[in-house]
């Protein structure tokens, strides 16, 4: 009994001593590993790849909302997978949706939001 209590106390002490990055990564589990490997992407990552990383955070956020809305429309109201991520500007930990890199909702969000509409047109022109 004493060994079990000691082991639990040590586990709790180790968990409390772990850094915030480790705690949030552990909360996200396999999803965080898939994001790190590039198998899932955040909307901000998509904008960076398209050369729109200089958009203000408010516009990036609205693009993410348009993508989430398009995803729900395409998938019967289901939300995308969420992961804990550190905000680029503030450093705070926030919950964000992540998508497959070729998710059609990412491109539908580009086309439906007026601040990113020009990026969607460039993508479709380049693909044609």
N, C-alpha and C positions, 0 to 999 in steps of 0.2 A: 504494500500500500504506500509506504513511504517513498519508494522509488518512482511510483507513478506520479505522485504529487510533485516530487522534485522535477521530473521530466516535464510535466505540464508547466510548472513555474519557469523553467528554462526556455521552453517553447514560447511562452507569452513574452518573456523578457527579450528574446531574439526578435520576435515580431514587432515589438515596440521600438527596438533599436534600428530596424530596417528603415532605409530612406524612403521618402515619399515616392520617388520614381519606381522603386521596387514594389511598393504596396499597390500602386495603381496598375502596374504591369501585371502583377499577380491577380488582381481583380478582373482584368480583361482576359487573362489566360491565353488560350489558343488564338483568339481573334487578334491580339496584339502581335503574336508571332507571325500571323498571316499578313498583317499590315507591314511589319518590318521586312518581310520577304518580298513584298510587292504584289502579293496575290490578291490583296484587297487594298483599295485606295480611298483616301479622304477627298472631299471636294476641293480642298485647298491644294492638295497634291496635283489634281487634274489641272487646276488653273496655273500652277507653277510650270507644268509640262507644256502648256499651251502658250507660255510666255506672258501670262497675265498675273504673275505673282505680285506686281506692283499695285494691284487694285487695293483700295482701302478695305480694312477689315469688315466694315459694314456692308460693302458690296459683296465680299466673299461670303458673308453670312447669308445674305439674301439669295445668292446663287445656290447655296446649300439648301435653303428652304424650297426653292423651285425644284431642285433635284429630288428632294424628299417627297414633294407633292406629286411629281411625275412618277416616282417609284411606286407610291401608293396607288396611283391610277392604273399603272401597268400590272400590278401584282395583287389585285383584289383587296386593297386597303391595308395590306401588310407593310409594316415598317421595315427598313433595312436593319442589318446587324449594327449594334452600337459598340463603341470602344471608348475607353478613357484615353484622352490625348491632352497634351499640354498646349495651351493657347499660345500662338506664335508671339503675340505682342505682350500679353500680361503675365504669361508663365503659369497661370492658374490651370488646374486640371478640370476639363470639361468633358461631357459625354458627346460624341459625334457619331454620325452614321458613316459606315464604310460600305463600299460597293465593289463589285468585280470591275476590273479595268475596262472591260468592253460593255458595261451596263448601258443599255439604251437610254435610261433615265438621265445619265450624265449629259448626254448630247441634247436630250429634250429640254433639260434645265438650261443649257447654254442658249438654246433657241428661244425659250420662253421669257428669259430675263433680259430686259433691254440693255443693261450694262455689259452683258456678255454675248449678245446676239451676233455681233461682228465676228466673234471667235468661232461660232457655229458655222457661219457662212464660209469662213476661210477653211474650216475643216472639210466641209462637204465639197468645196471647189477643189481642194487638193486631192480628195479621194476620187473625184470623177475623172 
